[in-house]
């Protein structure tokens, strides 16, 4: 069990590394010792990523409820859906994934791993996170009618239970970087940011919206209120949440995100994904440009993973060797 808690299902090893990025820092105009990368892409479990921390808590809640089936939702290339399928396989549970869109001619990226892990895919057509949740609830009713014991894992794994995984991460960072001034993180369904703000405070966490949901501020605030820490009374005006990197929409690679991917790869040998971490890093660069992050301040970029999704993203087929 992680952190000595019986209510947490162990799915990885902790803490994840905190690595310096001096060449990237210099490239961005920071001092070489300013920029560090928290490697939550190294959480294992069929590709890893930030969803594993959340699933340690939500899967434990499912087991405690006597569930035999995990049901969750996401986009076609959902990292969370893939990690849920992996957690289910590890724990001996059935996994059902309700995905937006229609099945492609051939599975790519995360879909390959979903199928490898034994997940049952249910395609919902053009659907937002609210419609997906509705479809998942209907599916859970069908499973229950057939004698199964389903457990609904929230969209993105984000809820007050899953967000506790990033309270754990905040504790790691407090020990690894006690002089932390800024923690930059992608915001999708909001649980990662909520847990970090609950553990580190509103002043030190800078979220960068990926466009995954229409109401990221409300989602983060709602989870903060339920987590029961001192940050639970935060207001939308206090949250540091940049919404200037979404571009044309969720999942659409922007020029700034493409630049972020190449800069990180060519200075530190690390790969970002086009949906979340690339836009988050573009937000970090923008924060340096407008003076929100300044040289001499310890800044940590949370690498939330997502590499399998790169191989299923349309941009991977558009790029040329001259990139």
NUTI-942339 format. One record per residue (C-alpha): residue in one letter; x, y, z. Coordinates in steps of 0.001 Angstrom, whole numbers, plus 524288, in hexadecimal, padded with zeros to 5 digits. Each point is the difference from the previous one (the first is absolute). Example, Ala and Ser with C-alpha at 12.3 -4.5 7.8 and 13.67 -1.06 7.14 Angstrom:
NUTI-942339
A8300C7EE6C81E78
S8055A80D707FD6C
//
This chain:
NUTI-942339
X800008000080000
X804A280DA57FCC0
X80303809D380AC4
X7FC0A7F5F680A34
X7F1A3801977FCA8
X7F7BD7F3AB7FF54
X7F659807717F757
X809A9801347F4BD
X802497F55E7F5D1
X80E5C7FF5A7FC83
X801AC801927F148
X80D8E8061B7FF0A
X80C3D803B0807B0
X801CA80D2F80688
X8053780A428001A
X801D0802E67F1A4
X80CDC806CA7FC8F
X801F380EAA7FFCA
X80A1C802CE7F57F
X8073880C8B7FC8E
X7FE60805AA7F259
X80B50809BE7FEE9
X800F88009D7F125
X7F170802327FEB2
X8005080A4A80ABC
X80AAA807827F8EE
X7F87F7FEDF7F33B
X7F4408066580681
X807DE80B028060D
X800527FA6D80DC3
X80BEE7FD018082F
X805157F2147FE0E
X7FBB47FB6C80D80
X7F262805E27FF45
X7F88F7F5C67F841
X7FD207F21580483
X7F71A7F5627FA9D
X7F7B67F760808CB
X7FFBE7F30C7F8C5
X7F2227FB34801FE
X801257FA577F264
X8080A7F5478068D
X7F5087F9EE807E2
X7FFFE7F38C7F7DC
X7F3397F8997FE51
X7FEDE7FEB67F128
X8059080D327FC54
X7FEF0806EF80D10
X7FC3380E2280230
X7F8F2807D580A41
X7F3B47F7B07FFD6
X806DF7F52F80780
X800798081480C89
X7F15F802867FF15
X7FCF57F1CF7FD2B
X807187FB8A80C37
X7F5058069F80775
X7F4487FDC47F706
X8033F7F1B17FD9A
X8015C7FDFD80EA7
X7F292805FC801D9
X7FAAC7F6D77F594
X805C77F428806C2
X7FABE8047D80D19
X7F27C800EB7F9C5
X801137F2077FB19
X800AF803C27F1A6
X803B67F6507F585
X7FF97809A77F4A9
X8060080D6E7FDBB
X7F8D6808EF7F688
X8057C80CF67FB8C
X7FF76809CB7F4E7
X808E98080B7F772
X80419804567F28C
X804277F5B37F635
X80E3C801C2803FC
X7FD1F8017680E83
X80BD37FDA4808A1
X7F6E67FE6580B88
X7F80B7F56B7F935
X80C777F8A87FCAD
X804F0800DC80E06
X7F2C77FBB080542
X8008A7F3FE7F750
X80DC77FD3E80501
X7FBEB8019D80E33
X7F4857F6ED7FDDC
X808F57F5C87FA0F
X809788013A80B6C
X7F4F67FE56809D5
X7F88C7F5347F902
X7F4548086B7FC3C
X7F864801887F366
X8017B80D287F90D
X7F62B807027F766
X8040380C997F920
X7F5FD8097B7FA77
X80737807F37F5B4
X7FC0180BD47F80A
X7FF9D7FE737F14E
X7FF9E7F41B7F73B
X8097E7F49B7FEDC
X80B1A802BE7F681
X803257F6F87F4BF
X80BD07FB4A807A6
X80325801E080E79
X80B6180926802BD
X806488062180BEB
X7F8B87FDC980CB4
X7F5B97F7B37F92B
X80A167F57B7FD4E
X803067FF6280E81
X7F18F80049803BA
X7FDB17F3CE7F7E7
X80C807F97780482
X7FBAD801F480E11
X7F2F77F9687FD5B
X7F73C80BF3800F3
X7F27A7FFCB7F9D3
X7FE5480C3B7F7A8
X7F2D7806BB7FEC1
X7FF9F80B0E7F60F
X7F70980B7B80302
X8010B807DD7F36C
X8017A80ECA80121
X7FEA38020880EA0
X805548095A80A30
X803E27FC0C80DBF
X7F20F801AD80505
X7FA1D7F7527F580
X80ABC7F5FE80212
X7FCE07FF7880E7B
X7F1AC7FDC97FCC1
X803797F4C47F6F7
X808F57FA0A80A3F
X7F5238008780A16
X7F6E47F8E47F6B4
X80A697F5C67FD8F
X801E87FE2E80E9C
X7F1757FD648015D
X800F17F5847F581
X80B7F7F9A5806DD
X7F8C58004A80CF1
X7F3DF7FA177F9A8
X808927F4EB7FB19
X804CA7FD0580DB7
X80C9E807C87FF73
X804F2809C1809FC
X8047C80C147F87A
X8078180B9A80535
X7FFC780CBF7F85A
X80D40806AA7FF83
X7FDDE80E907FCFE
X8041B806587F33E
X80EB38018F80080
X800187F92F80D2E
X7FD2780D4C805D8
X7F7EF800B780C42
X802CA8022180E5F
X804997F1E68013B
X809347FFF07F453
X8050B80DA5802DD
X806027FAAE80C82
X80A547F9E47F779
X8053580D9B7FDAC
X7FFAA8033A80E54
X809D17F4D68009C
X807DB8065F7F512
X7FFC080D1880704
X8060C7F94B80BB4
X80AD37FA7B7F790
X802DA80D597FA40
X800558065280D5F
X80B347F6E48035D
X806C1800407F2A6
X7FF2380EBC7FDA7
X7FD068075580C9A
X8036E80CDA7F94E
X7F60D7FDB77F527
X7FA9280CC77FAA3
X7F81B7FB277F44D
X7FA6C7F2D47FC37
X7FAD77FFE97F20D
X7F6097F5917FC63
X7F6907FCE47F512
X7F1A1800DD8039A
X7F6BB7F65C7F9B0
X7F5297FB18808CB
X80598807C480B6E
X803597F5C680A39
X80EB2801197FECB
X7FFD580EAD80208
X7F6347FEF280B1C
X808667F66880799
X80C38808197FDE8
X7F96A80CAE80428
X7FA8A7F91E80BF3
X80DB07FBC3803C1
X8085980B737FB96
X7F6B480B9580071
X7FA46808807F550
X80BE7808C97FEA3
X8099F7F5AC7FB79
X7F8007F8207F626
X7FE70805137F224
X7F6497F8367F7F7
X7FF3C800A87F138
X7F2C57FC9C7FA3A
X800157F5CB7F521
X7F1CB8025B7FC4E
X7FB817F2778044A
X7F436805338077A
X7F7F280C587FF0D
X800AD8033D80E80
X80DCE7FD4F8053D
X7FF5680AA580A64
X7F3497FAE080596
X805017F2127FFC5
X80C95803498071F
X7F8DC8082C80A28
X7F5F17F55480238
X80A567F5C6802B0
X807B1809568089E
X7F4028023480869
X7FE527F156801DC
X80E4B7FD2C802CC
X7FEE18073180CD3
X80D16807218008A
X802E780E4F8026D
X7FED7802AF7F170
X7F1D57FBA080013
X7FB4A80E0E8010D
X807538046F7F3DC
X7F8A78080C7F5EA
X800E67FFD37F14E
X8072D80CE180056
X80A977FA2B808A8
X802C77F4327F76F
X80B758019F7F6CF
X7F9F27FA267F3DE
X804708042F7F278
X7F5EC7FDEA7F564
X807C7805FE7F4E0
X8060E7F3847FA8C
X7F3EB7F85C7FBE2
X8007C805537F228
X7F5507FB5C7F69A
X7FBB87F5898098F
X802E87F40780821
X809697F6B47F97C
X803CB809A77F551
X80EBA801EF7FF87
X8039380E6C8002B
X80C70806137FABD
X8041B8035480DE4
X7FDE67F1E880455
X807817FABA7F458
X80B40809138036B
X7FF787FB3680E17
X800EE7F1D67FB9B
X80BF68025C7F790
X806D5808A380A1A
X7FE537F62380B0D
X803F87F4A67F75D
X80C1D806A87FAA5
X8051A805AF80CAC
X7FCA47F54E809E3
X7FCBD7F4037F7D1
X7F2227FF458055C
X7F3697FE397F861
X7F3B9807E1802D5
X7F29A7FC467FAF9
X7F87E809437F6ED
X7F376800AC807F8
X8042A8031980DED
X80E558019780349
X803B3807657F3A5
X7F5A180A4A802A6
X803ED8007080E56
X80E14802897FC50
X7FBAB80A767F661
X7F9128062580BA3
X80C8D7FF67807E7
X8071E8073C7F52C
X7F52480A257FF65
X800D5801DA80EBC
X80E8B802E57FEAE
X7FD5B8098A7F4FA
X7F5E9807AC807B4
X808047FFE280C93
X7F7847F6E880815
X80BC27F6E8800FF
X80D2E806A88017D
X80E4F7FBE980012
X804CE7FBDF80D6D
X7F33B7F938803C0
X7FF787F13480192
X7F63B7FB827F5B3
X7FB447F20B7FE64
X7F90A7FAF57F3F4
X7F7717F43D802E5
X8017E7F6467F4ED
X7F2F07F90180043
X803747F62B7F561
X7F7757FCEE7F44E
X80A5A7FAF17F6A0
X7F76C7F4FB7FA70
X7F63C80A3D7FB96
X80A53806897F7A6
X800017F4327F707
X7F14D800ED7FE42
X7FF6480EBA7FDE4
X7FD618051F7F264
X80BE9808DC800FC
X809157F43B80064
X7FBE87FCDE7F212
X8017580E087FB65
X80DB8802B3804D5
X80B537FEDA7F68B
X80E407FC7C801FE
X8031B80E777FEEA
X7F9058027E80CFC
//
